[in-house]
Amino acid sequence: MALIIAFLLGVGNFACHRAVIASGHRMLSEMPPGALKAAQRASLALEFILLCGALYAATHGAVHWVWLYAGYFLLNLGAAWSIVTRRL
């Protein structure tokens, strides 16, 4: 069950990431195109590494790491909501 939860949290993190990229927020639109592309790729790579770590921990019974990943997801969700709704 922890593996499924970690996977769904990862899907949610990638969805939040995509929503921020597609939002056209001023913070992103003012970046130079090359730096923006590099930052997008680096942040996607980081998300993938964190998801792989959470999935690895879940398969080996370290459920506390899945709880930490859930907390990370909630922080990402709040930040993405703030950016997409232009509150930030």
Order of alpha helices (4+ residues) and beta strands (2+ residues): alpha-alpha-alpha-alpha
